[in-house]
């Protein structure tokens, strides 16, 4: 996740704006509570775990099917592409 994304999360969910007297997310009705940095960290961790689990499932699901990656390796399987290093 990029630093810009984290900043926008902080700006819209954590920072109370003087003109609004609430966060922009609360004003828009997206959130009913004032978030803290720890809340954002928890959500980022959950998203990362979910994405990792989805990558593992998709790799196991398609590991028997041949995938044409490039002309030099036409019969490379998806299981070769889904190594444990790429999932960290």
Secondary structure as GFF3:
##gff-version 3
##sequence-region A 1 88
A	DSSP	alpha_helix	3	9	.	.	.	ID=ss1
A	DSSP	pi_helix	10	14	.	.	.	ID=ss2
A	DSSP	alpha_helix	24	28	.	.	.	ID=ss3
A	DSSP	alpha_helix	37	61	.	.	.	ID=ss4
A	DSSP	alpha_helix	78	81	.	.	.	ID=ss5
A	DSSP	three_ten_helix	85	87	.	.	.	ID=ss6
###
